[in-house]
Structures are given as C-alpha cells and as structure tokens.
Amino acid sequence: MRVTVSNPKHPDYGIATIPLPIPDEQYNKVLELLEPLEIGSATKYDCKVESTNDLIPALDCLFGQVVNLDELDYLAKRLDSFTKTEMAQFQGMAATKGYTMLSHLINLTFSCQQATVITDFSDLGRIGREHYLNTHGGCAPTEEMDNLDAVETAILLIADNDAFVTPYGVVYDNGMKLAEVYDGKHFPSYHYKQSVMEVGIRHKLALENEKMDWVLLPAPSGQLYRAMERAGASHLNEINLYLSESELPEAITQAMDIKFESLTALNSLCEVVMPMNDQERTKLAAAVRMAQPQYAFQIYNLAKNLELFQLAPGVKSAEEYAKYMIMESGHFDYDENLHEYYNFEKYGREKLEYETGDFNEFGYISYHGALSLDELMMEGAPSQCQQQGIQMGGM
C-alpha cells in the first residue's frame, strides 16, 4: 500500500507519499523525503494520514489521524504476510470492534485469527473446518479433523451464535480477546524478511527484564538508529545487544561477545554474509576458527577477503590434504591409473610446511594473502576500534 502523510502543525510544508511496508532499499530515502516536512520521528506521533491507496479498506479509519511512522510500517509488515482468510479476519474484526488506534490494530494482527469470518456460504464443510481450527489454536491432529462433522459444525455456528455483518464478511468473534503483544513502545519480534540474525536492543541502564526492540540484520542504517532511539539511546555505546536467532555457523557467533558488539559492525558483517551460500559460510567459519577474531569488524574483514582462503572439507591429516589437492581440488590433472605412484604423505607434509593453515572441525583451512592474518583482520579498524574501545597496540 501507499500512504500520503503531512505535518499536522505545518500543512503548508506539503505532503509525501511513502510505500508500506517500506522496502529496505528505499528506507533511508523515505526518511530523507520526510525531513523537509519535519516529520517521521522514531518515537513521536507526527505524521498526519492524508490518504491511502485503498488496498486495505479497513485502514480508512486512519484518515486524518496523526500516527507514528514506525507503527504504521510495522502494521504494514504484519498485514503484508496475511493470507486472504487472515485479511478478512483482520478487517472483519476491526469493523466489528471499532478499532482505529494503530496500537490496537497491531495487536489485532496477533489476535484476529481466533475469529471466524464467512465470505461465502456455499461450502459449509469448508466453513466448519475453518471455524474448528480458528477455535483450536489454528491446528488439530489429522485424525481429529477426519472425524469432524464439518457441515454440522458450520450449521451450529450459523444457527447458535450472534453474528456481525460487515463489508468484509459475516463475523463471529468466538470470544476473541485482544492480546497486548505490542505495548505501545517495543515492537514484538517478527520475521518479515530473510535475514542473517535477529538481535534485541536495550539501553545499558535498562532493567534486565525490560522489553526490547528487535532488529533483523542486515538492515538499513536508518532502521538501526531508529531502533536505538526507541531504546532511549543516543549513541551506539549506550546499548547492549542480545542475540535471538542466527543463520551464522556457531563458530562465528561464539567468536564474539554479542552483548557488547558494535551494532553497525555486526550489521556490516551480516551484509557481506547475506549472499553467501552454505559452503561459503562454512569456509568463513573455518577461517574464524583459524584466525580467532574477537570482534564483528574482524570477522567482516575475513568474510570480505574470503577468496584468500582455501578449505579442504573434512580433511584431518597431511595425507588426506594431499589427496584432496591432487584428486579433488582441480589444480592437478589426476590420473587414477598412476594412483599407486603418488606419494600423498610426502606431498602433504611439504605443502603444510610453507602454508599458513589450520586443521579444525571443518577440515583444513589455508590462508594465501599478502598480509598477515592479524593485519588483514585490522584493516579499516580505527573507527571500529573507537566504537568498541579497542586499543590498537593491545590487540
């Protein structure tokens, strides 16, 4: 959907039309678009909704409201993943209950699946099955569904329950209670896109049981700083990070102390890792085991220069390494008829002597760069070190 917003205090500043959900590649540009209007705060309600493109009619209730940009974006992210049935449930319940506040609408996206909304009465069996699932947490054993008299369930629903007729269907609320998943400040964790990891952001002075905001990395820089602002921080060194989920190999996450990491360095690492396939991520994990970095920016440097490393998967000895190089690496024209004449052990030992390499759980990893590993990991380090309080001479 697209929404047109203005400054409620200064309508003369003009209007801006933004896409929702805001795509990552347009996120920073949208923030720049709102700057001349002096709106788009991470924490304030300062965007007046002038119009939408009517893709979700139930959101017409937002016309004229002054809303928070991030709440609007989060609601759009939630609705973007909804099925046709879920969208009918959301719109039907919004109309039935008269919800108009963004916080209520966000919470409704977590609760509306409990309701039953009939848009077509021609298939009673389907209505009965859907109603049964709606009232049983969305799932039931196959045997239980096979034994269900779906038609009778639909007839009992229609005959014995109060219904609300809305433009989006006939609504049976099934006693739905609006869950307060969103507290008006901290957005609940929600995986709306592919990511490398999810981290929580909390101010260092916050209580340990206090809720936090969640960010999927990699993310646009504007999104990071807005999450930090919602956490009550004005600088990167005022926040702690908490790892929720990660697509990185465990060897990589174990190398860092996520809680005290730099959010921007961690984001840069995730950006370079995002397009990697499984083999490349395993290769990076092996390089991390060998180089033993401690910080995200160091792992970022390893990832950025991954072509300087060679991994022989599963290799545990000099002989196995030689066999891999001669028979599998593609660097040699191996002739199986001469197999018994190859001295794999000798070649493997000699190769290991002049290489910088390491045997670990991933196999044998070797480094072939001009810089030392320490120098490679510290490339571009001054600003990163300043953020993390690292003394260059103490590494």
DOVO-853793 format. One line per 3 residues: number of its first residue (from 1); their letters; for each residue x, y, z of N, C-alpha, C. Coordinates in steps of 0.2 Angstrom, whole numbers, plus 5000, padded with zeros to 4 digits. Example, Ala and Ser with C-alpha at 12.3 -4.5 7.8 and 13.67 -1.06 7.14 Angstrom:
<nodes>
1) AS) 5066/4972/5039/5062/4978/5039/5066/4984/5039 | 5064/4989/5035/5068/4995/5036/5064/5000/5039
</nodes>
This chain:
<nodes>
1) MRV) 5004/4994/5000/5000/5000/5000/5004/5006/5000 | 5001/5012/4998/5005/5018/4998/5001/5023/5003 | 5004/5027/5007/5001/5032/5011/5004/5039/5010
4) TVS) 4999/5044/5010/5002/5050/5009/5001/5054/5016 | 5006/5057/5018/5006/5060/5025/5009/5067/5025 | 5007/5071/5030/5009/5078/5030/5011/5080/5038
7) NPK) 5013/5086/5039/5015/5088/5045/5008/5092/5048 | 5005/5089/5053/4999/5092/5056/4999/5099/5058 | 5005/5101/5060/5006/5108/5063/5008/5112/5057
10) HPD) 5011/5110/5052/5013/5114/5046/5010/5111/5040 | 5004/5111/5038/5002/5108/5032/5005/5112/5026 | 5007/5118/5027/5010/5121/5021/5017/5119/5019
13) YGI) 5020/5114/5023/5026/5111/5021/5025/5106/5015 | 5019/5104/5014/5017/5099/5008/5016/5092/5011 | 5016/5088/5006/5014/5081/5008/5020/5076/5005
16) ATI) 5020/5070/5007/5025/5065/5005/5021/5058/5004 | 5022/5055/4999/5019/5048/4998/5024/5043/4999 | 5023/5038/5004/5028/5033/5005/5025/5026/5004
19) PLP) 5029/5021/5002/5027/5014/5001/5027/5011/5008 | 5022/5006/5009/5022/5002/5015/5020/4995/5014 | 5024/4990/5017/5030/4991/5021/5035/4995/5017
22) IPD) 5040/4999/5021/5045/5002/5017/5050/4997/5016 | 5052/4997/5009/5057/4992/5007/5064/4994/5010 | 5068/4989/5011/5075/4991/5014/5079/4995/5010
25) EQY) 5078/4994/5003/5082/4998/4998/5080/5005/4998 | 5074/5007/5000/5071/5013/5000/5070/5017/5007 | 5072/5013/5012/5071/5015/5019/5074/5022/5020
28) NKV) 5081/5023/5019/5084/5029/5020/5082/5035/5016 | 5080/5033/5010/5077/5038/5005/5070/5041/5008 | 5066/5036/5011/5060/5038/5013/5061/5043/5019
31) LEL) 5066/5042/5024/5067/5046/5029/5070/5053/5027 | 5074/5053/5021/5076/5059/5018/5070/5063/5015 | 5065/5059/5013/5059/5063/5010/5055/5066/5015
34) LEP) 5055/5063/5021/5051/5066/5026/5054/5072/5030 | 5061/5072/5029/5065/5078/5033/5062/5085/5032 | 5061/5087/5025/5059/5094/5024/5052/5095/5027
37) LEI) 5048/5090/5028/5042/5091/5031/5042/5091/5039 | 5048/5089/5042/5049/5089/5049/5045/5084/5052 | 5044/5078/5049/5040/5073/5052/5044/5066/5051
40) GSA) 5041/5061/5054/5044/5054/5053/5049/5052/5059 | 5047/5055/5065/5051/5053/5071/5050/5046/5073 | 5056/5043/5076/5055/5036/5078/5051/5035/5084
43) TKY) 5050/5040/5088/5046/5040/5094/5039/5044/5095 | 5039/5049/5091/5033/5054/5091/5028/5052/5086 | 5022/5055/5088/5016/5054/5083/5016/5061/5079
46) DCK) 5019/5061/5073/5019/5067/5070/5017/5067/5062 | 5015/5061/5060/5013/5060/5053/5005/5060/5052 | 5002/5065/5049/4995/5065/5048/4994/5061/5042
49) VES) 4989/5056/5042/4987/5052/5036/4982/5056/5032 | 4984/5058/5026/4980/5062/5021/4976/5057/5017 | 4979/5051/5015/4976/5047/5010/4980/5040/5010
52) TND) 4976/5035/5008/4979/5029/5006/4977/5026/4999 | 4980/5021/4997/4978/5019/4990/4972/5014/4990 | 4969/5013/4996/4963/5009/4997/4964/5001/4996
55) LIP) 4970/4999/4996/4971/4992/4996/4968/4988/5002 | 4968/4991/5008/4965/4988/5014/4960/4993/5016 | 4954/4992/5014/4948/4997/5016/4947/4998/5023
58) ALD) 4949/4993/5027/4948/4994/5035/4952/4999/5037 | 4958/5001/5034/4963/5006/5036/4960/5013/5034 | 4955/5014/5031/4952/5020/5030/4951/5024/5037
61) CLF) 4950/5020/5042/4950/5024/5049/4956/5028/5051 | 4961/5027/5047/4967/5031/5049/4967/5038/5046 | 4962/5039/5041/4962/5046/5038/4961/5051/5043
64) GQV) 4966/5056/5043/4965/5062/5047/4969/5060/5054 | 4971/5054/5055/4974/5053/5061/4982/5055/5061 | 4984/5057/5067/4991/5058/5067/4995/5052/5070
67) VNL) 4999/5049/5066/5002/5042/5068/5009/5043/5069 | 5012/5037/5071/5019/5036/5071/5021/5032/5065 | 5027/5034/5062/5029/5031/5056/5031/5024/5057
70) DEL) 5034/5022/5062/5037/5015/5063/5031/5011/5065 | 5026/5013/5069/5020/5009/5070/5016/5008/5063 | 5016/5013/5059/5012/5012/5053/5016/5007/5049
73) DYL) 5023/5007/5048/5027/5002/5045/5026/4995/5047 | 5026/4995/5054/5026/4988/5057/5019/4985/5056 | 5014/4989/5056/5007/4986/5054/5007/4983/5047
76) AKR) 5010/4987/5043/5010/4985/5036/5014/4979/5035 | 5020/4978/5038/5024/4972/5038/5019/4966/5040 | 5016/4967/5045/5012/4961/5048/5006/4960/5043
79) LDS) 5003/4965/5040/4997/4963/5035/5000/4961/5028 | 5006/4962/5027/5009/4960/5020/5010/4953/5020 | 5010/4949/5025/5011/4942/5025/5004/4938/5026
82) FTK) 4999/4942/5027/4992/4939/5028/4989/4935/5022 | 4986/4930/5023/4983/4926/5018/4976/4930/5017 | 4972/4928/5012/4966/4931/5010/4961/4930/5016
85) TEM) 4961/4924/5019/4957/4922/5025/4959/4927/5031 | 4965/4927/5032/4968/4932/5038/4966/4939/5037 | 4966/4941/5031/4965/4948/5029/4957/4949/5031
88) AQF) 4953/4944/5029/4946/4945/5030/4944/4945/5038 | 4948/4941/5042/4948/4941/5049/4950/4947/5052 | 4955/4950/5050/4958/4957/5052/4953/4962/5051
91) QGM) 4951/4963/5045/4946/4968/5043/4939/4967/5046 | 4937/4961/5046/4930/4960/5049/4930/4962/5057 | 4936/4960/5060/4936/4961/5067/4937/4968/5069
94) AAT) 4941/4972/5065/4942/4979/5065/4936/4983/5065 | 4932/4981/5060/4925/4984/5059/4920/4982/5065 | 4920/4976/5067/4916/4974/5072/4917/4977/5079
97) KGY) 4924/4977/5081/4926/4980/5087/4927/4988/5087 | 4927/4991/5081/4928/4998/5080/4935/5000/5082 | 4940/4996/5081/4947/4998/5082/4950/5003/5077
100) TML) 4953/5008/5079/4955/5013/5075/4962/5015/5077 | 4964/5014/5083/4971/5016/5085/4976/5011/5082 | 4982/5014/5080/4987/5009/5077/4989/5004/5082
103) SHL) 4990/5005/5089/4992/5000/5093/4987/4995/5094 | 4980/4996/5094/4975/4991/5094/4975/4987/5087 | 4976/4990/5082/4977/4987/5075/4983/4982/5075
106) INL) 4988/4984/5077/4994/4980/5078/4993/4974/5082 | 4990/4975/5088/4988/4969/5092/4983/4965/5089 | 4978/4968/5085/4973/4964/5082/4976/4959/5077
109) TFS) 4982/4960/5074/4985/4956/5069/4988/4949/5072 | 4989/4950/5079/4991/4944/5083/4985/4940/5086 | 4979/4943/5085/4973/4940/5089/4967/4938/5084
112) CQQ) 4967/4941/5078/4961/4941/5074/4960/4934/5071 | 4965/4929/5071/4965/4923/5069/4960/4918/5073 | 4958/4921/5079/4953/4917/5083/4946/4918/5081
115) ATV) 4945/4923/5077/4938/4924/5074/4936/4920/5068 | 4930/4919/5066/4928/4916/5060/4924/4921/5056 | 4926/4922/5050/4923/4927/5045/4921/4923/5039
118) ITD) 4914/4923/5038/4912/4919/5032/4911/4924/5026 | 4914/4923/5021/4913/4927/5015/4909/4924/5009 | 4908/4917/5010/4905/4913/5005/4901/4907/5009
121) FSD) 4895/4907/5009/4891/4902/5012/4890/4896/5008 | 4893/4895/5002/4891/4890/4998/4894/4883/5000 | 4900/4883/5004/4903/4877/5006/4903/4877/5013
124) LGR) 4898/4873/5016/4898/4873/5023/4903/4869/5026 | 4906/4864/5023/4911/4859/5025/4917/4864/5026 | 4919/4868/5022/4925/4872/5022/4924/4877/5028
127) IGR) 4918/4880/5029/4916/4884/5034/4917/4881/5041 | 4915/4875/5042/4915/4871/5048/4922/4869/5050 | 4926/4867/5045/4933/4865/5046/4937/4872/5048
130) EHY) 4936/4877/5045/4940/4883/5046/4938/4886/5053 | 4931/4885/5055/4929/4888/5062/4932/4883/5067 | 4932/4877/5066/4935/4872/5071/4943/4874/5072
133) LNT) 4946/4875/5067/4953/4877/5068/4954/4884/5071 | 4950/4889/5069/4950/4895/5072/4949/4895/5080 | 4945/4890/5082/4944/4890/5089/4948/4885/5093
136) HGG) 4953/4882/5089/4958/4877/5092/4965/4879/5091 | 4966/4885/5091/4973/4887/5090/4976/4887/5083 | 4972/4886/5078/4974/4886/5071/4977/4879/5069
139) CAP) 4977/4874/5073/4979/4867/5071/4975/4862/5075 | 4975/4856/5072/4972/4850/5075/4975/4844/5072 | 4975/4838/5076/4978/4832/5073/4974/4830/5067
142) TEE) 4977/4826/5062/4973/4824/5056/4967/4820/5057 | 4968/4815/5062/4963/4810/5064/4957/4814/5067 | 4958/4819/5071/4953/4823/5074/4949/4827/5068
145) MDN) 4953/4830/5063/4949/4833/5058/4945/4828/5053 | 4948/4822/5052/4944/4817/5048/4938/4815/5052 | 4938/4815/5058/4932/4813/5062/4927/4819/5063
148) LDA) 4929/4825/5061/4925/4831/5062/4919/4831/5057 | 4913/4832/5060/4907/4833/5055/4907/4841/5054 | 4910/4843/5049/4912/4850/5047/4905/4853/5045
151) VET) 4901/4850/5042/4894/4853/5040/4890/4855/5046 | 4890/4850/5050/4886/4851/5057/4889/4857/5061 | 4896/4857/5061/4899/4862/5064/4897/4869/5062
154) AIL) 4897/4869/5055/4895/4876/5052/4888/4878/5053 | 4884/4873/5053/4877/4874/5054/4875/4877/5061 | 4879/4873/5066/4878/4875/5073/4881/4882/5074
157) LIA) 4886/4884/5071/4889/4891/5071/4884/4896/5069 | 4882/4895/5063/4877/4900/5060/4871/4900/5064 | 4868/4895/5067/4862/4895/5070/4862/4897/5077
160) DND) 4867/4896/5081/4868/4897/5088/4872/4903/5090 | 4875/4907/5086/4879/4912/5088/4877/4919/5085 | 4879/4924/5089/4877/4931/5086/4883/4933/5081
163) AFV) 4880/4935/5076/4885/4937/5070/4885/4945/5069 | 4890/4947/5066/4891/4954/5064/4892/4955/5057 | 4887/4958/5054/4888/4959/5046/4892/4965/5045
166) TPY) 4898/4964/5041/4902/4969/5040/4903/4969/5032 | 4907/4974/5029/4908/4974/5022/4913/4969/5020 | 4916/4966/5025/4921/4961/5024/4919/4953/5025
169) GVV) 4913/4953/5027/4910/4946/5028/4906/4946/5035 | 4903/4940/5036/4899/4939/5042/4904/4937/5047 | 4904/4941/5053/4909/4939/5058/4907/4936/5064
172) YDN) 4910/4931/5066/4909/4928/5073/4915/4928/5077 | 4915/4932/5082/4921/4934/5086/4924/4928/5090 | 4920/4923/5092/4922/4917/5095/4925/4919/5102
175) GMK) 4922/4925/5105/4925/4927/5111/4932/4929/5111 | 4934/4932/5105/4941/4934/5105/4943/4940/5110 | 4949/4939/5113/4952/4944/5117/4958/4947/5114
178) LAE) 4958/4954/5114/4964/4957/5111/4970/4956/5115 | 4975/4953/5113/4981/4952/5116/4985/4958/5116 | 4989/4960/5121/4993/4966/5121/5000/4963/5120
181) VYD) 5001/4961/5114/5008/4959/5112/5012/4965/5111 | 5010/4970/5108/5013/4977/5107/5011/4981/5113 | 5016/4984/5116/5015/4988/5122/5015/4995/5121
184) GKH) 5015/4997/5115/5015/5004/5113/5022/5007/5112 | 5027/5003/5114/5034/5006/5114/5039/5001/5110 | 5038/4995/5112/5043/4990/5109/5039/4985/5104
187) FPS) 5042/4985/5098/5039/4981/5093/5041/4973/5094 | 5036/4969/5094/5037/4962/5095/5042/4959/5090 | 5045/4954/5091/5049/4950/5086/5045/4948/5080
190) YHY) 5047/4949/5074/5043/4947/5068/5048/4946/5062 | 5048/4940/5060/5052/4939/5054/5049/4940/5048 | 5049/4946/5045/5045/4948/5039/5050/4948/5033
193) KQS) 5056/4946/5034/5061/4946/5028/5066/4941/5030 | 5070/4939/5024/5076/4935/5025/5081/4939/5029 | 5085/4935/5034/5090/4939/5037/5095/4934/5039
196) VME) 5101/4937/5042/5106/4933/5044/5106/4932/5052 | 5103/4937/5055/5102/4936/5063/5097/4941/5065 | 5094/4940/5071/5090/4944/5074/5093/4946/5081
199) VGI) 5093/4953/5082/5096/4955/5089/5091/4959/5092 | 5091/4959/5099/5087/4964/5103/5092/4969/5105 | 5088/4975/5106/5092/4981/5108/5089/4984/5114
202) RHK) 5093/4985/5119/5091/4988/5125/5096/4993/5128 | 5094/4998/5131/5099/5003/5134/5102/4999/5140 | 5109/5001/5141/5113/4998/5146/5110/4999/5153
205) LAL) 5106/5005/5154/5104/5006/5160/5097/5003/5162 | 5094/5000/5157/5088/4997/5157/5088/4991/5162 | 5082/4989/5165/5082/4983/5169/5082/4977/5164
208) ENE) 5085/4971/5167/5086/4965/5163/5079/4962/5161 | 5074/4963/5165/5068/4960/5162/5063/4965/5158 | 5066/4971/5156/5063/4976/5152/5063/4973/5145
211) KMD) 5057/4975/5142/5056/4973/5135/5061/4976/5130 | 5062/4974/5124/5067/4977/5120/5064/4977/5113 | 5068/4981/5109/5066/4981/5101/5070/4976/5098
214) WVL) 5067/4973/5093/5071/4968/5089/5072/4970/5082 | 5078/4969/5079/5080/4971/5073/5083/4965/5069 | 5081/4964/5063/5083/4959/5058/5089/4962/5054
217) LPA) 5095/4958/5055/5101/4961/5051/5102/4956/5045 | 5105/4959/5040/5106/4966/5039/5100/4971/5038 | 5101/4977/5040/5095/4982/5040/5098/4988/5038
220) PSG) 5094/4993/5035/5096/4999/5033/5099/5003/5039 | 5104/5008/5038/5106/5011/5043/5101/5015/5047 | 5096/5018/5044/5091/5022/5047/5087/5018/5052
223) QLY) 5086/5012/5050/5082/5007/5054/5086/5006/5060 | 5092/5005/5060/5096/5003/5066/5096/5009/5071 | 5097/5015/5068/5097/5021/5073/5090/5023/5076
226) RAM) 5085/5021/5072/5078/5022/5075/5077/5017/5080 | 5079/5011/5080/5078/5006/5085/5082/5008/5091 | 5088/5011/5090/5092/5013/5095/5089/5019/5099
229) ERA) 5086/5023/5095/5082/5029/5098/5076/5027/5102 | 5072/5022/5100/5067/5019/5103/5069/5016/5110 | 5075/5014/5110/5078/5011/5116/5080/5016/5121
232) GAS) 5080/5022/5119/5081/5028/5123/5089/5030/5123 | 5092/5027/5118/5099/5028/5117/5101/5034/5112 | 5106/5037/5113/5108/5042/5108/5115/5041/5105
235) HLN) 5118/5036/5107/5124/5034/5104/5125/5026/5105 | 5129/5023/5100/5130/5016/5100/5132/5013/5106 | 5137/5017/5110/5140/5014/5116/5135/5014/5122
238) EIN) 5129/5016/5121/5124/5016/5126/5119/5010/5126 | 5120/5006/5121/5116/5000/5121/5119/4993/5122 | 5116/4988/5124/5118/4981/5124/5114/4977/5119
241) LYL) 5117/4972/5116/5113/4968/5111/5112/4961/5113 | 5107/4958/5111/5105/4951/5113/5103/4947/5107 | 5107/4942/5106/5106/4938/5100/5100/4933/5102
244) SES) 5095/4933/5097/5089/4929/5097/5090/4923/5092 | 5091/4924/5086/5092/4919/5081/5098/4921/5076 | 5101/4916/5074/5106/4917/5069/5107/4912/5064
247) ELP) 5108/4914/5058/5109/4909/5052/5117/4908/5051 | 5121/4911/5055/5128/4910/5055/5130/4903/5058 | 5135/4900/5056/5138/4894/5059/5140/4896/5067
250) EAI) 5139/4892/5071/5140/4893/5078/5147/4895/5080 | 5152/4893/5076/5159/4895/5077/5160/4903/5076 | 5156/4906/5072/5156/4913/5071/5153/4917/5077
253) TQA) 5147/4915/5079/5144/4918/5084/5147/4917/5091 | 5151/4912/5092/5154/4910/5098/5161/4915/5098 | 5163/4917/5093/5169/4921/5092/5168/4928/5095
256) MDI) 5162/4930/5095/5160/4937/5098/5156/4937/5104 | 5157/4943/5108/5153/4944/5113/5147/4949/5111 | 5142/4946/5109/5136/4949/5105/5134/4955/5110
259) KFE) 5133/4954/5116/5130/4959/5120/5134/4966/5120 | 5141/4966/5119/5145/4972/5119/5147/4973/5112 | 5144/4970/5107/5147/4972/5100/5144/4978/5098
262) SLT) 5147/4981/5092/5145/4987/5089/5139/4985/5084 | 5134/4988/5085/5128/4987/5081/5129/4988/5073 | 5133/4993/5072/5135/4994/5065/5140/4989/5062
265) ALN) 5144/4987/5066/5149/4982/5064/5146/4975/5062 | 5141/4974/5067/5138/4967/5066/5133/4968/5060 | 5130/4973/5059/5126/4974/5053/5130/4974/5046
268) SLC) 5136/4976/5046/5141/4976/5041/5143/4969/5039 | 5144/4965/5045/5146/4958/5044/5140/4954/5041 | 5134/4955/5043/5128/4952/5040/5127/4954/5033
271) EVV) 5128/4960/5031/5128/4962/5024/5132/4958/5020 | 5138/4957/5022/5143/4953/5017/5142/4946/5018 | 5139/4943/5023/5137/4936/5024/5131/4934/5020
274) MPM) 5126/4939/5020/5119/4938/5017/5119/4934/5010 | 5123/4936/5005/5123/4932/4999/5127/4926/4999 | 5130/4924/5004/5134/4918/5004/5130/4912/5004
277) NDQ) 5132/4907/5001/5129/4900/5001/5132/4896/5007 | 5129/4890/5008/5131/4886/5014/5139/4885/5014 | 5141/4883/5008/5148/4881/5008/5153/4887/5010
280) ERT) 5151/4893/5007/5155/4899/5009/5154/4901/5016 | 5149/4900/5019/5148/4901/5027/5152/4896/5031 | 5152/4890/5028/5156/4885/5032/5164/4887/5031
283) KLA) 5166/4889/5025/5173/4891/5024/5174/4897/5029 | 5170/4902/5030/5171/4908/5034/5171/4905/5041 | 5167/4900/5043/5168/4898/5050/5175/4895/5051
286) AAV) 5177/4891/5046/5184/4888/5047/5189/4893/5047 | 5189/4899/5043/5193/4904/5044/5193/4908/5051 | 5187/4908/5054/5187/4911/5060/5190/4907/5065
289) RMA) 5189/4900/5065/5192/4896/5070/5200/4896/5069 | 5203/4897/5063/5210/4898/5062/5212/4905/5065 | 5209/4910/5063/5211/4917/5064/5210/4919/5071
292) QPQ) 5205/4916/5074/5202/4918/5081/5201/4925/5082 | 5197/4928/5078/5195/4935/5079/5190/4936/5086 | 5190/4942/5088/5186/4943/5094/5180/4948/5093
295) YAF) 5180/4951/5087/5175/4956/5086/5172/4956/5079 | 5166/4959/5078/5162/4958/5072/5166/4961/5066 | 5170/4967/5067/5173/4970/5062/5179/4966/5059
298) QIY) 5182/4962/5064/5187/4957/5061/5185/4952/5057 | 5179/4949/5059/5176/4944/5055/5173/4946/5049 | 5171/4953/5049/5169/4956/5042/5175/4956/5038
301) NLA) 5181/4958/5040/5187/4958/5036/5189/4951/5033 | 5188/4946/5037/5189/4939/5035/5184/4937/5029 | 5177/4939/5030/5172/4937/5026/5173/4941/5019
304) KNL) 5175/4948/5020/5176/4952/5014/5182/4949/5009 | 5187/4945/5012/5193/4943/5009/5193/4935/5009 | 5187/4932/5008/5186/4925/5009/5190/4921/5003
307) ELF) 5190/4925/4997/5194/4922/4992/5201/4920/4993 | 5204/4923/4998/5211/4922/5000/5212/4916/5004 | 5206/4912/5006/5206/4906/5010/5204/4900/5005
310) QLA) 5207/4895/5007/5205/4888/5004/5203/4883/5009 | 5198/4880/5008/5195/4875/5013/5195/4868/5009 | 5198/4863/5013/5198/4856/5011/5193/4853/5015
313) PGV) 5187/4852/5014/5182/4850/5019/5183/4843/5021 | 5183/4842/5028/5183/4836/5031/5190/4833/5031 | 5195/4836/5029/5202/4834/5029/5205/4835/5036
316) KSA) 5208/4829/5038/5211/4829/5045/5219/4827/5046 | 5222/4826/5040/5229/4824/5040/5232/4827/5034 | 5239/4826/5034/5243/4829/5028/5242/4824/5022
319) EEY) 5241/4818/5023/5239/4813/5018/5233/4815/5015 | 5228/4816/5019/5221/4817/5016/5221/4824/5012 | 5225/4829/5015/5225/4835/5012/5228/4834/5005
322) AKY) 5234/4830/5004/5237/4829/4998/5232/4826/4993 | 5228/4821/4995/5223/4818/4991/5218/4823/4989 | 5216/4827/4993/5211/4832/4991/5214/4836/4986
325) MIM) 5220/4839/4987/5223/4844/4982/5224/4840/4975 | 5226/4834/4975/5228/4831/4969/5222/4828/4965 | 5217/4825/4969/5212/4822/4966/5205/4826/4966
328) ESG) 5204/4831/4970/5198/4834/4970/5198/4842/4969 | 5204/4845/4970/5204/4852/4970/5203/4855/4963 | 5205/4851/4958/5205/4854/4951/5212/4857/4949
331) HFD) 5217/4858/4954/5223/4861/4952/5228/4856/4949 | 5226/4850/4949/5231/4845/4945/5227/4840/4941 | 5230/4838/4936/5227/4833/4931/5228/4826/4934
334) YDE) 5224/4824/4938/5225/4817/4942/5223/4811/4937 | 5228/4806/4937/5227/4800/4933/5226/4795/4938 | 5220/4792/4938/5219/4786/4943/5223/4780/4941
337) NLH) 5226/4779/4935/5230/4774/4933/5237/4774/4937 | 5239/4780/4939/5245/4781/4942/5244/4782/4950 | 5239/4780/4952/5237/4782/4959/5242/4779/4964
340) EYY) 5244/4773/4963/5249/4770/4967/5256/4773/4967 | 5257/4777/4962/5264/4780/4962/5264/4787/4965 | 5258/4790/4967/5258/4796/4971/5260/4795/4978
343) NFE) 5265/4799/4980/5267/4799/4987/5263/4805/4991 | 5257/4803/4993/5252/4808/4996/5255/4811/5002 | 5258/4807/5006/5260/4809/5013/5266/4814/5012
346) KYG) 5271/4813/5008/5276/4817/5007/5274/4824/5004 | 5270/4824/4999/5267/4830/4996/5263/4834/5001 | 5259/4830/5005/5255/4834/5010/5259/4837/5015
349) REK) 5265/4834/5018/5269/4837/5023/5273/4843/5020 | 5275/4842/5014/5279/4848/5011/5274/4854/5010 | 5268/4853/5008/5264/4858/5007/5262/4862/5013
352) LEY) 5261/4858/5019/5259/4861/5025/5264/4865/5028 | 5271/4863/5026/5276/4867/5029/5277/4874/5027 | 5275/4876/5021/5275/4883/5019/5269/4886/5018
355) ETG) 5263/4883/5021/5257/4887/5021/5255/4889/5028 | 5251/4894/5028/5248/4896/5034/5241/4893/5034 | 5240/4888/5039/5234/4884/5039/5232/4881/5045
358) DFN) 5227/4878/5046/5224/4875/5052/5219/4869/5051 | 5220/4864/5055/5215/4859/5055/5210/4860/5060 | 5204/4860/5058/5199/4861/5063/5193/4856/5061
361) EFG) 5187/4857/5065/5181/4853/5064/5178/4853/5057 | 5180/4859/5053/5178/4859/5046/5182/4856/5041 | 5188/4854/5043/5193/4852/5038/5200/4856/5039
364) YIS) 5203/4857/5033/5209/4860/5033/5208/4867/5029 | 5209/4872/5033/5209/4879/5030/5216/4882/5029 | 5217/4885/5024/5224/4888/5022/5222/4896/5020
367) YHG) 5227/4900/5022/5227/4907/5020/5232/4909/5015 | 5231/4912/5010/5236/4914/5005/5236/4921/5003 | 5235/4926/5008/5235/4933/5007/5242/4936/5008
370) ALS) 5243/4942/5006/5250/4945/5006/5251/4948/5013 | 5245/4950/5017/5246/4952/5023/5246/4947/5028 | 5248/4948/5034/5247/4943/5040/5240/4943/5041
373) LDE) 5237/4937/5045/5230/4937/5047/5229/4943/5052 | 5233/4944/5056/5232/4950/5061/5231/4956/5057 | 5235/4957/5052/5235/4964/5048/5228/4964/5044
376) LMM) 5227/4958/5041/5220/4958/5037/5214/4959/5042 | 5214/4956/5048/5208/4957/5052/5208/4965/5054 | 5213/4968/5055/5213/4975/5057/5212/4980/5052
379) EGA) 5212/4978/5046/5211/4983/5040/5205/4988/5042 | 5205/4994/5041/5200/4999/5042/5197/4999/5049 | 5202/4997/5054/5200/4997/5061/5199/5003/5065
382) PSQ) 5202/5009/5063/5202/5014/5068/5195/5016/5070 | 5190/5017/5066/5183/5020/5068/5180/5014/5072 | 5181/5008/5069/5178/5002/5073/5181/5002/5080
385) CQQ) 5187/5002/5080/5190/5002/5087/5188/5007/5092 | 5187/5013/5089/5185/5019/5093/5178/5017/5096 | 5173/5014/5092/5167/5012/5094/5167/5007/5099
388) QGI) 5172/5002/5099/5172/4997/5103/5177/4997/5109 | 5181/5003/5109/5185/5004/5115/5191/5000/5114 | 5194/4998/5108/5199/4994/5107/5206/4998/5107
391) QMG) 5211/4996/5110/5217/5000/5109/5221/4996/5104 | 5223/5000/5099/5226/4997/5093/5233/4993/5095 | 5237/4995/5100/5243/4992/5102/5241/4986/5107
394) GM) 5235/4985/5109/5234/4980/5113/5231/4974/5110 | 5230/4974/5104/5227/4968/5100/5232/4962/5100
</nodes>
